[in-house]
Amino acid sequence: MTGRPVPDAELDEALALVNDHREGPDASPHRATPPLGAAAQPAPTPRSEQPTGTGTDQDKREHRDTTPWPVARGRAARAPRPGTDPTPVALGEALGLTLAASLTALTDLPSFDTSAMDGWVVAGPGPWDVRAEGILAGHGRPEPLTDGEAVRIATGARIPQDATAVLRSEHGRIDDKGRLHAGREVVPGQDIRPRGQECRSGDQLLPPGALVTPAVLGLAAAAGYDMLPAVRRPRAEVLILGDELLTEGLPREGLIRDALGPMLPPWLRALGAEVTGVRRLGDDAEALHEAITGSGADLIVTTGGTASGPVDHVHPTLRRIGAELLVDGVAVRPGHPMLLARIRPDQHLVGLPGNPLAAVSGLLTLAEPLLRTLSGRGNPAAYTAPVRDDVHGHPHDTRLVPVTLRSEYAVPLHFNGPAMLRGIAAADGLAVVPPGGASQEQELEILDLPWALMPADAGVCFT
């Protein structure tokens, strides 16, 4: 599970801040929330007791016309990669990429017999006459030893020819005649790392598709690499739609602050993308057409405009350019108006709803599996956690609910409406709630939030 273990007292205080008011349009800002636990939310009606006509006619039409949530994620994950040729990447720039080819040892490791400890390297049985000079790491080939000789040696230094073993500093004693005595039995080969102990030249160290972690960088450097054959980061461009959005100051006169412009670029980078730009287009159909057709990004992400209102221009623009709709609406709440389109064989567009938490839902439903494929990464191992409280469900659709991970439980957070970010800001992940809801202790799939993997901000140009 992602996220550090949090002391119970600290988490209780944080959850109290997140859940200190009831969620929903009828909530009173002065009414306290019941204590967090089984009574924090009303229990869902058992599936066997739900009326068969649950939901409005509009709900039923939306359910028939949308793609099931697992199917939508599967389609996004099957997107073709933009290129298969490995890109040579310097070690200092390869962190977080995936290997496009096997990492093969360029040399034996170690490439010569080395000392594993500070001490003396000895030949034959003791006691030994100690040479005056010592052997340090980084020096050339030392003089061979003869039986009865010893010489001081440092960790990592090259072992001289005909040596028997290394005697650690704490296990040796030099008498007043300058002879070395062992304080314990000396076993031939002890504390010597023989050439090729870790690998031989030509051995496969890691397969294609392996994630380049700090440890992989160290292994590659030790094996003699300066550049790594990697899958380049997919390029992503973000198009912010909506005339009602402000970039600074307080909301006023029907205008609201843009929450997605600051949030999406670092989130996309955490998912493995190189964000090439963020453009604010307003509700301008021609500007949207020009931005999509002129983009060189592998993935275009739009915010808002995916429904069928008078200024929702995403669908008409995609029809105008002949794009192929792979997913047009998903049976998930929040975020069901999301979409995935193929513009060119190597270019895709993910249309996110304009409400902030709905956009997060679309990001993890469609953009995350798409970017995973474009980055050459495999499917992560899914995991589940028992939910600590009952969770309401939609009659037909999957729900994604912000949760915090506490001991072995997933604790649902309030403020999980489509326009709310307060819950997700305190969350460790999203619980996947099946249609009809989930009961206390039921195991639910958890979608991790990738904060721990987020690389340093490389800067994004806003236009």
Secondary structure as UniProt FT lines:
FT   HELIX           8..18
FT   TURN            25..26
FT   TURN            29..30
FT   TURN            38..39
FT   HELIX           47..49
FT   TURN            52..53
FT   HELIX           57..65
FT   STRAND          67..68
FT   HELIX           69..77
FT   STRAND          87..90
FT   HELIX           91..93
FT   TURN            95..96
FT   STRAND          98..99
FT   STRAND          103..104
FT   STRAND          114..115
FT   STRAND          119..122
FT   STRAND          128..130
FT   TURN            137..138
FT   TURN            147..148
FT   STRAND          149..153
FT   TURN            155..156
FT   TURN            161..162
FT   STRAND          165..168
FT   HELIX           169..171
FT   STRAND          172..174
FT   TURN            176..177
FT   STRAND          179..182
FT   TURN            188..191
FT   STRAND          192..193
FT   TURN            195..196
FT   TURN            201..202
FT   STRAND          204..206
FT   TURN            208..209
FT   HELIX           214..222
FT   TURN            223..224
FT   STRAND          227..231
FT   STRAND          235..240
FT   TURN            243..244
FT   STRAND          245..246
FT   TURN            253..254
FT   STRAND          255..257
FT   HELIX           260..270
FT   TURN            271..272
FT   STRAND          274..280
FT   HELIX           285..293
FT   STRAND          299..303
FT   TURN            310..311
FT   HELIX           314..321
FT   STRAND          324..328
FT   STRAND          330..333
FT   TURN            336..337
FT   STRAND          339..344
FT   TURN            345..346
FT   STRAND          347..352
FT   HELIX           356..362
FT   HELIX           363..367
FT   HELIX           368..374
FT   TURN            375..376
FT   STRAND          384..387
FT   STRAND          398..406
FT   TURN            407..408
FT   STRAND          409..412
FT   TURN            418..419
FT   HELIX           422..425
FT   STRAND          429..433
FT   TURN            435..436
FT   TURN            440..441
FT   STRAND          443..448
FT   HELIX           451..453
//
